[in-house]
Amino acid sequence: MDENLAKHIYHPFYKKVDKLVDDVRLMQLRKGAEKYPEPFTPSSWTGKELAIHALQELRDGQVYVVGMLERIEELEKDNKRYREALQEIKNKAKDDYFKTDIYILADEALEGESE
């Protein structure tokens, strides 16, 4: 096997993705088993039914992605405010001429960021 391909195939992040996708696959199979009398069989559906059902599922996915974007924006704003507050705490604690516990905690939380 090509070395670069192997790096991609066995990369820990992709393993994590595969695990999550497999867990979701099993959840969906369980849900389908409870809802439908037989496993998905394309010949049991008309082409139009398949297309409409797929469009419904895609629409649900769009709604969820927009919801995720909204949550990400909220979390990023919160994160920015918390980091600014930590920086302010760190700056004030430094003015006391010694590194207090709160200075050390703020410094550790902000590690890697420029002042």
Wavefront OBJ file of the C-alpha trace (Angstrom):
o trace
v 0.000 0.000 0.000
v 1.150 3.526 -0.788
v 2.642 5.137 2.355
v 0.675 8.366 2.001
v -2.564 6.445 1.462
v -1.842 4.371 4.580
v -1.299 7.598 6.581
v -4.736 8.730 5.534
v -6.467 5.389 6.047
v -5.034 4.864 9.540
v -5.104 8.503 10.688
v -6.651 8.746 14.194
v -9.131 11.442 13.139
v -10.511 9.280 10.343
v -10.778 6.357 12.773
v -12.835 8.630 15.032
v -15.044 9.595 12.064
v -15.504 5.933 11.110
v -16.517 5.033 14.684
v -19.079 7.828 14.891
v -20.492 7.065 11.439
v -20.764 3.374 12.302
v -22.555 4.195 15.575
v -25.019 6.406 13.671
v -25.478 3.672 11.045
v -26.468 1.204 13.783
v -28.817 3.747 15.371
v -30.525 4.274 12.019
v -30.835 0.533 11.432
v -32.468 0.112 14.857
v -34.833 3.004 14.153
v -35.695 1.551 10.732
v -36.309 -1.897 12.220
v -38.811 -0.381 14.643
v -40.519 1.727 11.980
v -40.600 -0.525 8.889
v -41.621 -4.190 8.465
v -38.669 -4.992 6.174
v -35.169 -3.612 5.488
v -34.941 -0.931 2.829
v -35.790 -2.477 -0.505
v -35.668 -0.085 -3.482
v -38.103 -2.256 -5.445
v -40.737 -1.617 -2.736
v -40.746 2.084 -3.592
v -41.552 3.936 -6.767
v -38.861 6.148 -8.227
v -40.900 9.203 -7.274
v -41.297 7.996 -3.669
v -37.534 7.459 -3.418
v -36.810 10.905 -4.824
v -39.324 12.659 -2.544
v -38.077 10.795 0.537
v -34.472 11.671 -0.335
v -35.435 15.338 -0.758
v -37.150 15.267 2.646
v -34.040 13.799 4.271
v -31.791 16.336 2.534
v -34.011 19.170 3.741
v -33.785 17.864 7.310
v -30.000 17.813 6.925
v -29.975 21.427 5.741
v -32.007 22.495 8.770
v -29.632 20.698 11.144
v -26.530 22.197 9.494
v -27.948 25.724 9.789
v -28.689 24.964 13.445
v -25.097 23.812 13.946
v -23.788 26.992 12.315
v -25.907 29.073 14.676
v -24.603 27.157 17.721
v -20.993 27.433 16.488
v -21.357 31.206 16.122
v -22.799 31.476 19.652
v -20.018 29.338 21.113
v -17.322 31.286 19.278
v -18.708 34.575 20.638
v -18.810 33.119 24.159
v -15.281 31.779 23.789
v -14.005 35.181 22.648
v -15.641 36.918 25.630
v -14.226 34.360 28.089
v -10.737 34.665 26.632
v -10.907 38.472 26.806
v -12.049 38.246 30.441
v -9.216 35.829 31.243
v -6.721 38.175 29.611
v -8.048 41.056 31.700
v -7.820 38.966 34.878
v -4.277 37.962 33.960
v -3.276 41.592 33.315
v -4.761 42.784 36.620
v -3.176 39.941 38.597
v 0.207 40.748 37.040
v -0.096 44.364 38.258
v -0.050 43.095 41.843
v 3.722 42.451 41.395
v 3.432 38.742 41.970
v 1.866 35.830 40.196
v -1.238 34.927 42.157
v -3.063 31.653 41.675
v -5.606 33.409 39.461
v -2.796 34.796 37.297
v -1.341 31.308 36.900
v -4.742 29.810 35.995
v -5.466 32.577 33.477
v -1.967 32.246 32.043
v -2.423 28.489 31.568
v -5.863 28.971 29.963
v -4.436 31.534 27.543
v -1.232 29.625 26.823
v -0.053 30.157 23.277
v -1.897 33.433 22.721
v -0.119 36.730 22.304
v -0.821 39.528 24.759
l 1 2 3 4 5 6 7 8 9 10 11 12 13 14 15 16 17 18 19 20 21 22 23 24 25 26 27 28 29 30 31 32 33 34 35 36 37 38 39 40 41 42 43 44 45 46 47 48 49 50 51 52 53 54 55 56 57 58 59 60 61 62 63 64 65 66 67 68 69 70 71 72 73 74 75 76 77 78 79 80 81 82 83 84 85 86 87 88 89 90 91 92 93 94 95 96 97 98 99 100 101 102 103 104 105 106 107 108 109 110 111 112 113 114 115
